[in-house]
Amino acid sequence: MDKVRNSLLGELIAECLAVLIIILVGDSVAAMYSLYDPSPYQLSYWGVAITWGLGVTLAIYVTGAVSGTHANPAVTLALACYRGFAWRKVLPYWVAQVVGGFLGASLVYALYGSVIVHYALAHHLDFANDGAAAGVFFTHPGEFVTPLHALLNETILTAFLVLGIFAVTCQYNTAAPQANSGALIIGLLVAIIGASSGYLEGWAINPARDFGPRLFCFVAGWGRTALPSPQNYWWVPVVGPLAGGVIGATIYQTLLRPFMPALGRHSTPAAD
């Protein structure tokens, strides 16, 4: 029993650390994009997308051997539905992932706090009312995007993400990358989603990536601009990715997986 508890504790620490790494890297590049004029990324948005993606790759390399690096409640839910991940671990994983998002955002604020305050003063913005520099930490709808449109977007994009993850990690997929290169491909997958659709609403595609930093901002002075957020938008990057993750996994497992060669039958169901 102690071994089981210690194993779960290690997995939760790894999940927390994985999301922390992703937020530390990703929100920092968002700060570079948003807070500086001229921004080094304004005319090279691909740099933002690839930095986020490589943050995911690094998180996988650091924590993958301990927890498998879900680093995303939508991925955890999809794995529980189709890859044998224990349902009893789903909620603890979600909590650890959100805590990682909170801690990652706090580190970004430690790095960029003075720059954020200067940005707010220079643009005559108030944190609690105007949400000054909030885009560094969490997502919001872009131009001409309503909350319901954003919900659809997040569902589609996360379905695409999880479809790709399931393909990359499927032992029966002979076209999948070998050895440890899967982490790089998953990072590139995150990057291409951001590069192709990031301006819609910031491509959250991960409830912990958005909700964890929102919680930090709520207690750090942003108040209602973080939670519940204008137009009660906060739930969109939570519900959309959770639904999209299950949809993407269902598409892979029902439309593609049955037609693949029957290799590796000796392995455990969790790896299927």
NUVO-779265 format. One record per residue (C-alpha): residue number from 0; residue in one letter; chain; x negated, z negated, y. Coordinates in steps of 0.001 Angstrom, whole numbers, padded with zeros to 6 digits. Layout:
BEGIN
[site NUM, 'a', 'A', [X, Z, Y]]
...
END
This chain:
BEGIN
[site 0, 'm', 'A', [000000, 000000, 000000]]
[site 1, 'd', 'A', [-002844, -000863, 002389]]
[site 2, 'k', 'A', [-004451, 002502, 001658]]
[site 3, 'v', 'A', [-001180, 004260, 002478]]
[site 4, 'r', 'A', [-000824, 002334, 005734]]
[site 5, 'n', 'A', [-004431, 002992, 006702]]
[site 6, 's', 'A', [-004005, 006682, 005890]]
[site 7, 'l', 'A', [-000895, 006950, 008070]]
[site 8, 'l', 'A', [-002613, 005057, 010883]]
[site 9, 'g', 'A', [-005513, 007497, 010767]]
[site 10, 'e', 'A', [-003127, 010442, 010838]]
[site 11, 'l', 'A', [-001288, 009029, 013862]]
[site 12, 'i', 'A', [-004548, 008417, 015701]]
[site 13, 'a', 'A', [-005583, 011996, 014929]]
[site 14, 'e', 'A', [-002259, 013406, 016181]]
[site 15, 'c', 'A', [-002493, 011365, 019366]]
[site 16, 'l', 'A', [-006069, 012512, 019940]]
[site 17, 'a', 'A', [-005187, 016148, 019225]]
[site 18, 'v', 'A', [-002483, 016270, 021893]]
[site 19, 'l', 'A', [-004720, 014323, 024273]]
[site 20, 'i', 'A', [-007408, 016999, 023911]]
[site 21, 'i', 'A', [-004901, 019808, 024459]]
[site 22, 'i', 'A', [-003466, 018185, 027593]]
[site 23, 'l', 'A', [-006859, 017216, 028967]]
[site 24, 'v', 'A', [-008058, 020805, 028695]]
[site 25, 'g', 'A', [-004784, 022543, 029518]]
[site 26, 'd', 'A', [-003590, 020428, 032430]]
[site 27, 's', 'A', [-007084, 020497, 033887]]
[site 28, 'v', 'A', [-007079, 024283, 033973]]
[site 29, 'a', 'A', [-003576, 024092, 035475]]
[site 30, 'a', 'A', [-005078, 021896, 038194]]
[site 31, 'm', 'A', [-007810, 024446, 038807]]
[site 32, 'y', 'A', [-005137, 027135, 039060]]
[site 33, 's', 'A', [-002759, 025218, 041331]]
[site 34, 'l', 'A', [-004747, 022932, 043581]]
[site 35, 'y', 'A', [-007524, 025121, 044938]]
[site 36, 'd', 'A', [-007332, 027861, 047523]]
[site 37, 'p', 'A', [-008625, 030323, 046649]]
[site 38, 's', 'A', [-008052, 029485, 043018]]
[site 39, 'p', 'A', [-010608, 030836, 040549]]
[site 40, 'y', 'A', [-007690, 031862, 038330]]
[site 41, 'q', 'A', [-005188, 033404, 040732]]
[site 42, 'l', 'A', [-006347, 036922, 039915]]
[site 43, 's', 'A', [-007437, 036167, 036362]]
[site 44, 'y', 'A', [-004519, 034399, 034709]]
[site 45, 'w', 'A', [-005886, 035233, 031279]]
[site 46, 'g', 'A', [-008485, 032557, 031942]]
[site 47, 'v', 'A', [-005731, 029924, 032095]]
[site 48, 'a', 'A', [-004141, 031181, 028887]]
[site 49, 'i', 'A', [-007374, 031374, 026901]]
[site 50, 't', 'A', [-008445, 027904, 028063]]
[site 51, 'w', 'A', [-005181, 026418, 026804]]
[site 52, 'g', 'A', [-005639, 028265, 023527]]
[site 53, 'l', 'A', [-009211, 027117, 023032]]
[site 54, 'g', 'A', [-008056, 023570, 023763]]
[site 55, 'v', 'A', [-005753, 023911, 020763]]
[site 56, 't', 'A', [-008614, 025311, 018670]]
[site 57, 'l', 'A', [-010855, 022380, 019597]]
[site 58, 'a', 'A', [-008097, 019902, 018763]]
[site 59, 'i', 'A', [-007733, 021435, 015307]]
[site 60, 'y', 'A', [-011455, 021290, 014614]]
[site 61, 'v', 'A', [-011635, 017645, 015750]]
[site 62, 't', 'A', [-008603, 016273, 013919]]
[site 63, 'g', 'A', [-007556, 018799, 011271]]
[site 64, 'a', 'A', [-009278, 017048, 008365]]
[site 65, 'v', 'A', [-007350, 013833, 009092]]
[site 66, 's', 'A', [-003792, 014865, 009939]]
[site 67, 'g', 'A', [-003682, 018637, 009634]]
[site 68, 't', 'A', [-003313, 018799, 013432]]
[site 69, 'h', 'A', [000360, 019417, 013924]]
[site 70, 'a', 'A', [-000098, 018388, 017596]]
[site 71, 'n', 'A', [003466, 019553, 018226]]
[site 72, 'p', 'A', [006789, 017949, 017198]]
[site 73, 'a', 'A', [008210, 021432, 016552]]
[site 74, 'v', 'A', [005447, 022126, 014027]]
[site 75, 't', 'A', [005938, 018727, 012386]]
[site 76, 'l', 'A', [009669, 019376, 011990]]
[site 77, 'a', 'A', [009075, 022855, 010576]]
[site 78, 'l', 'A', [006541, 021530, 008073]]
[site 79, 'a', 'A', [008971, 018843, 006967]]
[site 80, 'c', 'A', [011649, 021488, 006444]]
[site 81, 'y', 'A', [009548, 023995, 004497]]
[site 82, 'r', 'A', [006069, 022770, 003588]]
[site 83, 'g', 'A', [006733, 019409, 001942]]
[site 84, 'f', 'A', [005638, 017194, 004833]]
[site 85, 'a', 'A', [007094, 013703, 004302]]
[site 86, 'w', 'A', [010235, 013118, 006362]]
[site 87, 'r', 'A', [009313, 009448, 006772]]
[site 88, 'k', 'A', [006291, 010536, 008794]]
[site 89, 'v', 'A', [008148, 012827, 011190]]
[site 90, 'l', 'A', [009200, 010230, 013764]]
[site 91, 'p', 'A', [005816, 008394, 013757]]
[site 92, 'y', 'A', [004067, 011744, 014249]]
[site 93, 'w', 'A', [006383, 012581, 017146]]
[site 94, 'v', 'A', [005681, 009245, 018827]]
[site 95, 'a', 'A', [001918, 009644, 018384]]
[site 96, 'q', 'A', [002069, 013169, 019814]]
[site 97, 'v', 'A', [004018, 012071, 022897]]
[site 98, 'v', 'A', [001613, 009169, 023430]]
[site 99, 'g', 'A', [-001245, 011671, 023260]]
[site 100, 'g', 'A', [000446, 013750, 025952]]
[site 101, 'f', 'A', [000842, 010652, 028133]]
[site 102, 'l', 'A', [-002795, 009627, 027713]]
[site 103, 'g', 'A', [-004064, 013163, 028243]]
[site 104, 'a', 'A', [-002130, 013413, 031519]]
[site 105, 's', 'A', [-003553, 010077, 032647]]
[site 106, 'l', 'A', [-007083, 011393, 032089]]
[site 107, 'v', 'A', [-006286, 014537, 034061]]
[site 108, 'y', 'A', [-005027, 012363, 036890]]
[site 109, 'a', 'A', [-008238, 010313, 036695]]
[site 110, 'l', 'A', [-010176, 013551, 037152]]
[site 111, 'y', 'A', [-008003, 015237, 039779]]
[site 112, 'g', 'A', [-006131, 012360, 041442]]
[site 113, 's', 'A', [-007919, 012638, 044779]]
[site 114, 'v', 'A', [-007484, 016418, 044802]]
[site 115, 'i', 'A', [-003777, 016046, 044026]]
[site 116, 'v', 'A', [-003316, 013583, 046903]]
[site 117, 'h', 'A', [-005173, 015905, 049285]]
[site 118, 'y', 'A', [-003056, 018842, 048137]]
[site 119, 'a', 'A', [000139, 016891, 048813]]
[site 120, 'l', 'A', [-001026, 015823, 052277]]
[site 121, 'a', 'A', [-002251, 019293, 053210]]
[site 122, 'h', 'A', [001073, 020865, 052247]]
[site 123, 'h', 'A', [003221, 018018, 053621]]
[site 124, 'l', 'A', [004708, 017295, 050212]]
[site 125, 'd', 'A', [006099, 014092, 048797]]
[site 126, 'f', 'A', [005656, 013205, 045133]]
[site 127, 'a', 'A', [009050, 011600, 044507]]
[site 128, 'n', 'A', [011097, 014128, 046480]]
[site 129, 'd', 'A', [009124, 017367, 046464]]
[site 130, 'g', 'A', [007271, 016969, 043158]]
[site 131, 'a', 'A', [003925, 017667, 044777]]
[site 132, 'a', 'A', [001497, 019223, 042237]]
[site 133, 'a', 'A', [003858, 018344, 039390]]
[site 134, 'g', 'A', [003199, 021772, 037896]]
[site 135, 'v', 'A', [-000246, 020531, 036929]]
[site 136, 'f', 'A', [001354, 018207, 034374]]
[site 137, 'f', 'A', [004633, 019637, 033114]]
[site 138, 't', 'A', [006645, 022827, 033092]]
[site 139, 'h', 'A', [009541, 024054, 035206]]
[site 140, 'p', 'A', [011573, 027271, 035444]]
[site 141, 'g', 'A', [009910, 030171, 037219]]
[site 142, 'e', 'A', [011571, 032555, 039640]]
[site 143, 'f', 'A', [014961, 033903, 038531]]
[site 144, 'v', 'A', [014949, 031689, 035402]]
[site 145, 't', 'A', [017900, 029333, 034923]]
[site 146, 'p', 'A', [017680, 026287, 032628]]
[site 147, 'l', 'A', [019800, 028035, 029988]]
[site 148, 'h', 'A', [017605, 031134, 030186]]
[site 149, 'a', 'A', [014565, 028862, 029853]]
[site 150, 'l', 'A', [016138, 027257, 026768]]
[site 151, 'l', 'A', [016467, 030669, 025162]]
[site 152, 'n', 'A', [012898, 031552, 026157]]
[site 153, 'e', 'A', [011432, 028373, 024711]]
[site 154, 't', 'A', [013366, 028851, 021485]]
[site 155, 'i', 'A', [012098, 032411, 021069]]
[site 156, 'l', 'A', [008503, 031661, 022028]]
[site 157, 't', 'A', [008238, 028621, 019756]]
[site 158, 'a', 'A', [009769, 030574, 016893]]
[site 159, 'f', 'A', [007013, 033149, 017431]]
[site 160, 'l', 'A', [004398, 030381, 017525]]
[site 161, 'v', 'A', [005532, 028707, 014310]]
[site 162, 'l', 'A', [005997, 032063, 012564]]
[site 163, 'g', 'A', [002349, 032772, 013360]]
[site 164, 'i', 'A', [001170, 029327, 012276]]
[site 165, 'f', 'A', [003008, 029594, 008974]]
[site 166, 'a', 'A', [001471, 033011, 008374]]
[site 167, 'v', 'A', [-002050, 031877, 009236]]
[site 168, 't', 'A', [-001847, 028771, 007030]]
[site 169, 'c', 'A', [000026, 030255, 004059]]
[site 170, 'q', 'A', [-002122, 030205, 000908]]
[site 171, 'y', 'A', [-000244, 033209, -000463]]
[site 172, 'n', 'A', [-000957, 035384, 002565]]
[site 173, 't', 'A', [-003974, 037443, 001552]]
[site 174, 'a', 'A', [-004256, 038826, 005091]]
[site 175, 'a', 'A', [-004629, 035363, 006642]]
[site 176, 'p', 'A', [-008020, 034350, 008083]]
[site 177, 'q', 'A', [-010343, 032629, 005669]]
[site 178, 'a', 'A', [-012113, 029262, 005803]]
[site 179, 'n', 'A', [-011967, 027531, 009196]]
[site 180, 's', 'A', [-011291, 030603, 011333]]
[site 181, 'g', 'A', [-007568, 029851, 011229]]
[site 182, 'a', 'A', [-008046, 027336, 014046]]
[site 183, 'l', 'A', [-009400, 030055, 016308]]
[site 184, 'i', 'A', [-006526, 032404, 015466]]
[site 185, 'i', 'A', [-003941, 029704, 016215]]
[site 186, 'g', 'A', [-005654, 029059, 019542]]
[site 187, 'l', 'A', [-005533, 032763, 020329]]
[site 188, 'l', 'A', [-001859, 032786, 019360]]
[site 189, 'v', 'A', [-001166, 030092, 021955]]
[site 190, 'a', 'A', [-003206, 032081, 024475]]
[site 191, 'i', 'A', [-001353, 035351, 023970]]
[site 192, 'i', 'A', [002006, 033588, 024286]]
[site 193, 'g', 'A', [000841, 032166, 027598]]
[site 194, 'a', 'A', [-000645, 035425, 028805]]
[site 195, 's', 'A', [002514, 037373, 028007]]
[site 196, 's', 'A', [005168, 034885, 029129]]
[site 197, 'g', 'A', [003594, 031935, 030925]]
[site 198, 'y', 'A', [005247, 032664, 034271]]
[site 199, 'l', 'A', [008753, 032301, 032807]]
[site 200, 'e', 'A', [008632, 028498, 032633]]
[site 201, 'g', 'A', [005065, 027568, 031818]]
[site 202, 'w', 'A', [005273, 028232, 028040]]
[site 203, 'a', 'A', [005711, 024625, 026941]]
[site 204, 'i', 'A', [006410, 025577, 023263]]
[site 205, 'n', 'A', [005672, 021932, 022459]]
[site 206, 'p', 'A', [007891, 018936, 023301]]
[site 207, 'a', 'A', [004940, 016518, 023379]]
[site 208, 'r', 'A', [002952, 018800, 025683]]
[site 209, 'd', 'A', [005758, 018579, 028265]]
[site 210, 'f', 'A', [007462, 015219, 027687]]
[site 211, 'g', 'A', [004296, 013105, 027382]]
[site 212, 'p', 'A', [002949, 014181, 030803]]
[site 213, 'r', 'A', [006462, 013783, 032269]]
[site 214, 'l', 'A', [006482, 010167, 031167]]
[site 215, 'f', 'A', [003107, 009641, 032803]]
[site 216, 'c', 'A', [004243, 011255, 036041]]
[site 217, 'f', 'A', [007435, 009200, 036025]]
[site 218, 'v', 'A', [005431, 005953, 036090]]
[site 219, 'a', 'A', [002675, 007360, 038328]]
[site 220, 'g', 'A', [004875, 008072, 041346]]
[site 221, 'w', 'A', [006734, 011323, 040736]]
[site 222, 'g', 'A', [009884, 009456, 039730]]
[site 223, 'r', 'A', [013020, 011578, 039433]]
[site 224, 't', 'A', [011119, 014831, 039946]]
[site 225, 'a', 'A', [009628, 014170, 036511]]
[site 226, 'l', 'A', [012556, 012385, 034829]]
[site 227, 'p', 'A', [015363, 013230, 034696]]
[site 228, 's', 'A', [014002, 016142, 036779]]
[site 229, 'p', 'A', [015930, 018492, 039076]]
[site 230, 'q', 'A', [018860, 020156, 037295]]
[site 231, 'n', 'A', [018128, 017819, 034317]]
[site 232, 'y', 'A', [015651, 020401, 033063]]
[site 233, 'w', 'A', [013502, 017906, 031121]]
[site 234, 'w', 'A', [015421, 018403, 027849]]
[site 235, 'v', 'A', [014867, 022183, 027779]]
[site 236, 'p', 'A', [011194, 022089, 026667]]
[site 237, 'v', 'A', [012184, 019498, 024058]]
[site 238, 'v', 'A', [015267, 021047, 022464]]
[site 239, 'g', 'A', [014165, 024686, 022739]]
[site 240, 'p', 'A', [010865, 024259, 020865]]
[site 241, 'l', 'A', [012404, 022034, 018171]]
[site 242, 'a', 'A', [015057, 024651, 017457]]
[site 243, 'g', 'A', [012599, 027534, 017744]]
[site 244, 'g', 'A', [010127, 025943, 015363]]
[site 245, 'v', 'A', [012717, 025683, 012595]]
[site 246, 'i', 'A', [013877, 029256, 013273]]
[site 247, 'g', 'A', [010341, 030643, 013096]]
[site 248, 'a', 'A', [009614, 028761, 009881]]
[site 249, 't', 'A', [012894, 029941, 008366]]
[site 250, 'i', 'A', [012105, 033560, 009189]]
[site 251, 'y', 'A', [008720, 033323, 007505]]
[site 252, 'q', 'A', [009832, 031396, 004447]]
[site 253, 't', 'A', [012959, 033459, 003734]]
[site 254, 'l', 'A', [012072, 036970, 004882]]
[site 255, 'l', 'A', [008331, 037236, 004170]]
[site 256, 'r', 'A', [007088, 034537, 001814]]
[site 257, 'p', 'A', [009236, 035599, -001213]]
[site 258, 'f', 'A', [007644, 039062, -001212]]
[site 259, 'm', 'A', [004020, 037907, -001264]]
[site 260, 'p', 'A', [001805, 037953, -004374]]
[site 261, 'a', 'A', [002142, 034810, -006489]]
[site 262, 'l', 'A', [-001336, 033390, -005932]]
[site 263, 'g', 'A', [-002459, 029793, -006168]]
[site 264, 'r', 'A', [000500, 028498, -008188]]
[site 265, 'h', 'A', [-001494, 025446, -009198]]
[site 266, 's', 'A', [-001443, 024043, -005653]]
[site 267, 't', 'A', [000908, 021406, -004325]]
[site 268, 'p', 'A', [004278, 022320, -002771]]
[site 269, 'a', 'A', [003088, 021002, 000600]]
[site 270, 'a', 'A', [000598, 023841, 000798]]
[site 271, 'd', 'A', [003203, 026516, 000073]]
END
